[in-house]
Amino acid sequence: MLLATDIQPFDWNRIFFSDESPPLFLLEVGLRCFLTYLMVLGALRVTGRRGVRQLSIFELSIILGLGSAAGDAMLYHDTPLLHAAVVFGLVSAMYLLFNRLTERFPKFSDWLEGAPVLLVENGEINLPNFTKQNLTQKELFGELRQRQIEHLGQIRRAYIEATGDVSVYFFADEDVRPGLPIWPERKADKRHRAEQAGQYACACCAHIQTLAKGELAHCAVCHHDEWLPACDAKRIA
């Protein structure tokens, strides 16, 4: 460990290079930078689009990639500025490269950033798509409630975008159909047996079925057996 007396202020060789590593170490810095950048992109890909909400995956990756390099170069005497400059240069170059690749190859863009995914279609949850997302029903319903949505029968289509935002298209009032209520208090009303005859919404996929009084039934779409009385209220923004 270096003591205060061991540090020579304005030692330009120490500021730009390093007494502990040879100039060839810059190549290793470049390799570390490249591999770390790929790991950051991979981690963001795994955590899902909700984790990068309001930022593109490239904007977030460059923030993470440059944050430590900038902080270390500012605070620690044994972090040469030239090493930090290599990190900044390579991360910026890879940022531009990946942006160009996403513009030129749409499939690569969809794989890396994600394409819009249909979650709700004609008042019912698209389970094959929904189960592939890093998203819970509770989170989806929370997003919809912020748009003053009372039940899924008000929704014609809802997508999760690459940013993690949820885009919603509504039925006209005259076309609103019975749907699964999404108020938290209504979730406590889930039941296996229909207490009264009428239309019920599957608590899992929101499929609507007409049940007789006292009937036990499995959903025709997802085969779950929990139901909520369907709601047909019009949307009031």
Short mmCIF file of the C-alpha atoms (twelve columns), coordinates in Angstrom:
data_MODEL
# 
_entry.id   MODEL 
# 
loop_
_atom_site.group_PDB 
_atom_site.id 
_atom_site.type_symbol 
_atom_site.label_atom_id 
_atom_site.label_alt_id 
_atom_site.label_comp_id 
_atom_site.label_asym_id 
_atom_site.label_seq_id 
_atom_site.Cartn_x 
_atom_site.Cartn_y 
_atom_site.Cartn_z 
_atom_site.pdbx_PDB_model_num 
ATOM 1   C CA . MET A 1   0.000   0.000   0.000   1 
ATOM 2   C CA . LEU A 2   1.310   3.440   -0.924  1 
ATOM 3   C CA . LEU A 3   1.436   6.040   1.833   1 
ATOM 4   C CA . ALA A 4   0.833   9.731   1.322   1 
ATOM 5   C CA . THR A 5   4.573   10.322  1.362   1 
ATOM 6   C CA . ASP A 6   5.026   7.790   -1.472  1 
ATOM 7   C CA . ILE A 7   2.799   9.718   -3.883  1 
ATOM 8   C CA . GLN A 8   4.500   12.358  -5.958  1 
ATOM 9   C CA . PRO A 9   1.938   14.993  -7.047  1 
ATOM 10  C CA . PHE A 10  1.760   15.654  -10.780 1 
ATOM 11  C CA . ASP A 11  3.812   12.591  -11.649 1 
ATOM 12  C CA . TRP A 12  2.813   12.549  -15.318 1 
ATOM 13  C CA . ASN A 13  4.073   9.033   -15.892 1 
ATOM 14  C CA . ARG A 14  1.812   7.785   -13.059 1 
ATOM 15  C CA . ILE A 15  -1.156  9.904   -14.238 1 
ATOM 16  C CA . PHE A 16  -1.129  8.670   -17.846 1 
ATOM 17  C CA . PHE A 17  0.522   5.277   -17.509 1 
ATOM 18  C CA . SER A 18  1.298   3.056   -14.548 1 
ATOM 19  C CA . ASP A 19  4.364   2.016   -12.630 1 
ATOM 20  C CA . GLU A 20  2.759   -1.371  -11.961 1 
ATOM 21  C CA . SER A 21  1.838   -2.455  -15.502 1 
ATOM 22  C CA . PRO A 22  3.597   -2.334  -18.880 1 
ATOM 23  C CA . PRO A 23  2.175   -0.428  -21.880 1 
ATOM 24  C CA . LEU A 24  1.100   -3.775  -23.414 1 
ATOM 25  C CA . PHE A 25  -1.433  -4.006  -20.584 1 
ATOM 26  C CA . LEU A 26  -3.572  -1.586  -22.628 1 
ATOM 27  C CA . LEU A 27  -4.397  -4.502  -24.922 1 
ATOM 28  C CA . GLU A 28  -5.713  -6.442  -21.937 1 
ATOM 29  C CA . VAL A 29  -7.770  -3.396  -20.917 1 
ATOM 30  C CA . GLY A 30  -9.302  -3.438  -24.384 1 
ATOM 31  C CA . LEU A 31  -10.108 -7.151  -24.121 1 
ATOM 32  C CA . ARG A 32  -11.587 -6.713  -20.636 1 
ATOM 33  C CA . CYS A 33  -13.674 -3.813  -21.905 1 
ATOM 34  C CA . PHE A 34  -15.026 -5.813  -24.843 1 
ATOM 35  C CA . LEU A 35  -15.902 -8.866  -22.765 1 
ATOM 36  C CA . THR A 36  -17.442 -6.803  -19.964 1 
ATOM 37  C CA . TYR A 37  -19.567 -4.880  -22.445 1 
ATOM 38  C CA . LEU A 38  -20.893 -8.144  -23.854 1 
ATOM 39  C CA . MET A 39  -21.641 -9.370  -20.329 1 
ATOM 40  C CA . VAL A 40  -23.541 -6.172  -19.557 1 
ATOM 41  C CA . LEU A 41  -25.635 -6.597  -22.706 1 
ATOM 42  C CA . GLY A 42  -26.262 -10.232 -21.819 1 
ATOM 43  C CA . ALA A 43  -27.333 -9.346  -18.286 1 
ATOM 44  C CA . LEU A 44  -29.741 -6.704  -19.554 1 
ATOM 45  C CA . ARG A 45  -31.125 -9.190  -22.075 1 
ATOM 46  C CA . VAL A 46  -31.812 -11.709 -19.304 1 
ATOM 47  C CA . THR A 47  -33.407 -9.251  -16.862 1 
ATOM 48  C CA . GLY A 48  -35.989 -8.270  -19.453 1 
ATOM 49  C CA . ARG A 49  -37.272 -5.072  -20.921 1 
ATOM 50  C CA . ARG A 50  -38.936 -3.909  -17.709 1 
ATOM 51  C CA . GLY A 51  -35.478 -3.473  -16.188 1 
ATOM 52  C CA . VAL A 52  -34.459 -0.865  -18.776 1 
ATOM 53  C CA . ARG A 53  -37.695 1.064   -18.836 1 
ATOM 54  C CA . GLN A 54  -37.437 4.647   -20.174 1 
ATOM 55  C CA . LEU A 55  -33.923 3.917   -21.517 1 
ATOM 56  C CA . SER A 56  -32.863 2.011   -24.591 1 
ATOM 57  C CA . ILE A 57  -30.669 -0.988  -23.877 1 
ATOM 58  C CA . PHE A 58  -27.771 0.878   -25.535 1 
ATOM 59  C CA . GLU A 59  -28.208 3.980   -23.398 1 
ATOM 60  C CA . LEU A 60  -28.245 1.930   -20.221 1 
ATOM 61  C CA . SER A 61  -25.293 -0.223  -21.288 1 
ATOM 62  C CA . ILE A 62  -23.118 2.800   -22.026 1 
ATOM 63  C CA . ILE A 63  -24.022 4.319   -18.650 1 
ATOM 64  C CA . LEU A 64  -23.030 1.110   -16.855 1 
ATOM 65  C CA . GLY A 65  -19.974 0.551   -19.013 1 
ATOM 66  C CA . LEU A 66  -18.538 4.037   -18.555 1 
ATOM 67  C CA . GLY A 67  -19.630 4.744   -14.995 1 
ATOM 68  C CA . SER A 68  -16.965 2.709   -13.244 1 
ATOM 69  C CA . ALA A 69  -14.210 3.720   -15.669 1 
ATOM 70  C CA . ALA A 70  -14.981 7.391   -15.124 1 
ATOM 71  C CA . GLY A 71  -15.276 7.074   -11.341 1 
ATOM 72  C CA . ASP A 72  -12.086 5.070   -10.884 1 
ATOM 73  C CA . ALA A 73  -10.066 7.431   -13.077 1 
ATOM 74  C CA . MET A 74  -11.323 10.388  -11.060 1 
ATOM 75  C CA . LEU A 75  -10.736 8.940   -7.577  1 
ATOM 76  C CA . TYR A 76  -7.871  6.432   -7.599  1 
ATOM 77  C CA . HIS A 77  -4.249  7.362   -8.128  1 
ATOM 78  C CA . ASP A 78  -3.415  3.937   -9.531  1 
ATOM 79  C CA . THR A 79  -5.952  4.125   -12.391 1 
ATOM 80  C CA . PRO A 80  -4.161  5.724   -15.358 1 
ATOM 81  C CA . LEU A 81  -6.227  8.092   -17.494 1 
ATOM 82  C CA . LEU A 82  -5.016  6.387   -20.637 1 
ATOM 83  C CA . HIS A 83  -6.650  3.138   -19.502 1 
ATOM 84  C CA . ALA A 84  -9.921  4.952   -18.897 1 
ATOM 85  C CA . ALA A 85  -9.608  6.598   -22.323 1 
ATOM 86  C CA . VAL A 86  -9.293  3.159   -23.957 1 
ATOM 87  C CA . VAL A 87  -12.467 2.042   -22.160 1 
ATOM 88  C CA . PHE A 88  -14.352 5.161   -23.254 1 
ATOM 89  C CA . GLY A 89  -13.184 4.813   -26.842 1 
ATOM 90  C CA . LEU A 90  -14.051 1.134   -27.141 1 
ATOM 91  C CA . VAL A 91  -17.440 1.406   -25.410 1 
ATOM 92  C CA . SER A 92  -18.387 4.356   -27.606 1 
ATOM 93  C CA . ALA A 93  -17.251 2.489   -30.722 1 
ATOM 94  C CA . MET A 94  -19.241 -0.608  -29.755 1 
ATOM 95  C CA . TYR A 95  -22.248 1.600   -29.018 1 
ATOM 96  C CA . LEU A 96  -22.087 2.980   -32.548 1 
ATOM 97  C CA . LEU A 97  -21.435 -0.477  -34.020 1 
ATOM 98  C CA . PHE A 98  -24.419 -2.086  -32.308 1 
ATOM 99  C CA . ASN A 99  -26.640 0.833   -33.307 1 
ATOM 100 C CA . ARG A 100 -25.597 0.405   -36.948 1 
ATOM 101 C CA . LEU A 101 -26.202 -3.350  -36.754 1 
ATOM 102 C CA . THR A 102 -29.698 -2.863  -35.355 1 
ATOM 103 C CA . GLU A 103 -30.512 -0.414  -38.152 1 
ATOM 104 C CA . ARG A 104 -29.210 -2.742  -40.850 1 
ATOM 105 C CA . PHE A 105 -30.487 -6.059  -39.485 1 
ATOM 106 C CA . PRO A 106 -34.050 -5.817  -38.067 1 
ATOM 107 C CA . LYS A 107 -33.958 -9.386  -36.731 1 
ATOM 108 C CA . PHE A 108 -30.819 -8.595  -34.738 1 
ATOM 109 C CA . SER A 109 -32.556 -5.492  -33.367 1 
ATOM 110 C CA . ASP A 110 -35.604 -7.533  -32.345 1 
ATOM 111 C CA . TRP A 111 -33.399 -10.121 -30.631 1 
ATOM 112 C CA . LEU A 112 -31.324 -7.577  -28.751 1 
ATOM 113 C CA . GLU A 113 -33.833 -4.866  -27.856 1 
ATOM 114 C CA . GLY A 114 -37.017 -6.866  -28.218 1 
ATOM 115 C CA . ALA A 115 -40.001 -6.405  -30.516 1 
ATOM 116 C CA . PRO A 116 -43.470 -5.270  -29.391 1 
ATOM 117 C CA . VAL A 117 -45.393 -8.243  -27.997 1 
ATOM 118 C CA . LEU A 118 -49.178 -8.620  -27.973 1 
ATOM 119 C CA . LEU A 119 -50.342 -9.281  -24.395 1 
ATOM 120 C CA . VAL A 120 -54.100 -8.675  -24.507 1 
ATOM 121 C CA . GLU A 121 -56.273 -9.404  -27.539 1 
ATOM 122 C CA . ASN A 122 -60.014 -8.771  -27.677 1 
ATOM 123 C CA . GLY A 123 -60.315 -8.646  -23.901 1 
ATOM 124 C CA . GLU A 124 -58.333 -11.830 -23.171 1 
ATOM 125 C CA . ILE A 125 -54.716 -12.399 -22.141 1 
ATOM 126 C CA . ASN A 126 -52.579 -13.919 -24.876 1 
ATOM 127 C CA . LEU A 127 -51.053 -16.586 -22.636 1 
ATOM 128 C CA . PRO A 128 -48.426 -17.939 -25.100 1 
ATOM 129 C CA . ASN A 129 -46.973 -14.423 -25.406 1 
ATOM 130 C CA . PHE A 130 -47.544 -13.380 -21.808 1 
ATOM 131 C CA . THR A 131 -45.747 -16.369 -20.278 1 
ATOM 132 C CA . LYS A 132 -42.615 -15.575 -22.323 1 
ATOM 133 C CA . GLN A 133 -42.291 -12.121 -20.770 1 
ATOM 134 C CA . ASN A 134 -40.538 -11.212 -17.543 1 
ATOM 135 C CA . LEU A 135 -43.858 -9.859  -16.308 1 
ATOM 136 C CA . THR A 136 -46.466 -10.888 -13.762 1 
ATOM 137 C CA . GLN A 137 -50.222 -10.489 -14.006 1 
ATOM 138 C CA . LYS A 138 -50.030 -8.130  -11.029 1 
ATOM 139 C CA . GLU A 139 -47.576 -5.861  -12.873 1 
ATOM 140 C CA . LEU A 140 -49.658 -5.894  -16.059 1 
ATOM 141 C CA . PHE A 141 -52.855 -5.035  -14.220 1 
ATOM 142 C CA . GLY A 142 -51.055 -2.237  -12.363 1 
ATOM 143 C CA . GLU A 143 -50.027 -0.713  -15.690 1 
ATOM 144 C CA . LEU A 144 -53.583 -0.951  -17.008 1 
ATOM 145 C CA . ARG A 145 -55.117 0.614   -13.899 1 
ATOM 146 C CA . GLN A 146 -52.937 3.683   -14.434 1 
ATOM 147 C CA . ARG A 147 -54.900 4.151   -17.675 1 
ATOM 148 C CA . GLN A 148 -58.204 4.040   -15.778 1 
ATOM 149 C CA . ILE A 149 -59.025 0.557   -17.067 1 
ATOM 150 C CA . GLU A 150 -61.502 -1.367  -14.928 1 
ATOM 151 C CA . HIS A 151 -61.625 -4.696  -16.760 1 
ATOM 152 C CA . LEU A 152 -60.001 -6.380  -19.749 1 
ATOM 153 C CA . GLY A 153 -63.218 -6.294  -21.796 1 
ATOM 154 C CA . GLN A 154 -62.466 -2.606  -22.445 1 
ATOM 155 C CA . ILE A 155 -59.221 -3.499  -24.261 1 
ATOM 156 C CA . ARG A 156 -59.021 -4.357  -27.944 1 
ATOM 157 C CA . ARG A 157 -55.242 -4.852  -27.971 1 
ATOM 158 C CA . ALA A 158 -52.387 -4.202  -25.525 1 
ATOM 159 C CA . TYR A 159 -48.675 -4.501  -26.326 1 
ATOM 160 C CA . ILE A 160 -45.532 -4.414  -24.239 1 
ATOM 161 C CA . GLU A 161 -42.991 -2.285  -26.088 1 
ATOM 162 C CA . ALA A 162 -39.217 -2.713  -26.244 1 
ATOM 163 C CA . THR A 163 -38.910 -0.008  -23.557 1 
ATOM 164 C CA . GLY A 164 -41.156 -1.938  -21.163 1 
ATOM 165 C CA . ASP A 165 -44.071 0.466   -21.570 1 
ATOM 166 C CA . VAL A 166 -47.532 -0.965  -22.217 1 
ATOM 167 C CA . SER A 167 -49.486 0.449   -25.184 1 
ATOM 168 C CA . VAL A 168 -53.257 0.018   -25.113 1 
ATOM 169 C CA . TYR A 169 -55.970 0.246   -27.800 1 
ATOM 170 C CA . PHE A 170 -59.553 0.401   -26.578 1 
ATOM 171 C CA . PHE A 171 -62.918 -0.783  -27.775 1 
ATOM 172 C CA . ALA A 172 -65.465 1.913   -28.466 1 
ATOM 173 C CA . ASP A 173 -68.001 2.150   -25.626 1 
ATOM 174 C CA . GLU A 174 -70.673 0.385   -27.638 1 
ATOM 175 C CA . ASP A 175 -68.292 -2.499  -28.344 1 
ATOM 176 C CA . VAL A 176 -67.068 -3.069  -24.766 1 
ATOM 177 C CA . ARG A 177 -67.582 -6.701  -23.798 1 
ATOM 178 C CA . PRO A 178 -67.681 -8.477  -20.424 1 
ATOM 179 C CA . GLY A 179 -64.162 -8.903  -19.098 1 
ATOM 180 C CA . LEU A 180 -61.932 -9.857  -16.187 1 
ATOM 181 C CA . PRO A 181 -62.008 -7.105  -13.505 1 
ATOM 182 C CA . ILE A 182 -58.523 -5.939  -12.535 1 
ATOM 183 C CA . TRP A 183 -59.184 -4.046  -9.321  1 
ATOM 184 C CA . PRO A 184 -57.132 -5.599  -6.480  1 
ATOM 185 C CA . GLU A 185 -60.232 -5.879  -4.255  1 
ATOM 186 C CA . ARG A 186 -62.000 -7.988  -6.875  1 
ATOM 187 C CA . LYS A 187 -59.182 -10.540 -6.954  1 
ATOM 188 C CA . ALA A 188 -60.280 -11.672 -3.502  1 
ATOM 189 C CA . ASP A 189 -63.612 -12.769 -5.052  1 
ATOM 190 C CA . LYS A 190 -62.017 -15.606 -7.023  1 
ATOM 191 C CA . ARG A 191 -64.063 -18.791 -6.742  1 
ATOM 192 C CA . HIS A 192 -64.241 -22.313 -8.110  1 
ATOM 193 C CA . ARG A 193 -68.030 -22.551 -8.082  1 
ATOM 194 C CA . ALA A 194 -70.445 -20.082 -9.663  1 
ATOM 195 C CA . GLU A 195 -72.639 -18.680 -6.913  1 
ATOM 196 C CA . GLN A 196 -75.161 -17.409 -9.442  1 
ATOM 197 C CA . ALA A 197 -75.779 -18.074 -13.108 1 
ATOM 198 C CA . GLY A 198 -74.077 -15.620 -15.451 1 
ATOM 199 C CA . GLN A 199 -70.895 -14.729 -17.273 1 
ATOM 200 C CA . TYR A 200 -67.602 -15.393 -15.526 1 
ATOM 201 C CA . ALA A 201 -64.010 -14.507 -16.439 1 
ATOM 202 C CA . CYS A 202 -61.158 -16.957 -16.007 1 
ATOM 203 C CA . ALA A 203 -58.815 -15.512 -13.363 1 
ATOM 204 C CA . CYS A 204 -55.806 -16.721 -15.375 1 
ATOM 205 C CA . CYS A 205 -56.431 -15.840 -19.034 1 
ATOM 206 C CA . ALA A 206 -59.645 -13.722 -18.806 1 
ATOM 207 C CA . HIS A 207 -61.610 -16.007 -21.136 1 
ATOM 208 C CA . ILE A 208 -65.365 -15.485 -20.647 1 
ATOM 209 C CA . GLN A 209 -67.717 -18.424 -20.083 1 
ATOM 210 C CA . THR A 210 -71.372 -18.622 -19.093 1 
ATOM 211 C CA . LEU A 211 -71.781 -20.747 -15.978 1 
ATOM 212 C CA . ALA A 212 -74.900 -22.131 -14.341 1 
ATOM 213 C CA . LYS A 213 -75.548 -21.584 -10.647 1 
ATOM 214 C CA . GLY A 214 -73.331 -23.862 -8.567  1 
ATOM 215 C CA . GLU A 215 -71.387 -25.078 -11.622 1 
ATOM 216 C CA . LEU A 216 -67.768 -26.141 -11.328 1 
ATOM 217 C CA . ALA A 217 -65.925 -25.602 -14.595 1 
ATOM 218 C CA . HIS A 218 -62.478 -25.473 -16.160 1 
ATOM 219 C CA . CYS A 219 -61.536 -22.704 -18.579 1 
ATOM 220 C CA . ALA A 220 -61.885 -23.806 -22.210 1 
ATOM 221 C CA . VAL A 221 -58.642 -21.965 -23.093 1 
ATOM 222 C CA . CYS A 222 -56.158 -22.472 -20.231 1 
ATOM 223 C CA . HIS A 223 -57.989 -25.156 -18.183 1 
ATOM 224 C CA . HIS A 224 -57.716 -23.248 -14.906 1 
ATOM 225 C CA . ASP A 225 -60.701 -23.457 -12.575 1 
ATOM 226 C CA . GLU A 226 -60.773 -20.095 -10.767 1 
ATOM 227 C CA . TRP A 227 -63.371 -17.538 -11.847 1 
ATOM 228 C CA . LEU A 228 -64.445 -13.969 -11.242 1 
ATOM 229 C CA . PRO A 229 -67.840 -12.504 -12.118 1 
ATOM 230 C CA . ALA A 230 -67.332 -10.677 -15.426 1 
ATOM 231 C CA . CYS A 231 -67.573 -6.880  -15.471 1 
ATOM 232 C CA . ASP A 232 -69.098 -4.951  -18.393 1 
ATOM 233 C CA . ALA A 233 -68.617 -1.340  -17.227 1 
ATOM 234 C CA . LYS A 234 -67.831 1.303   -19.843 1 
ATOM 235 C CA . ARG A 235 -64.501 3.061   -19.637 1 
ATOM 236 C CA . ILE A 236 -64.571 6.460   -17.935 1 
ATOM 237 C CA . ALA A 237 -61.235 8.278   -18.311 1 
# 
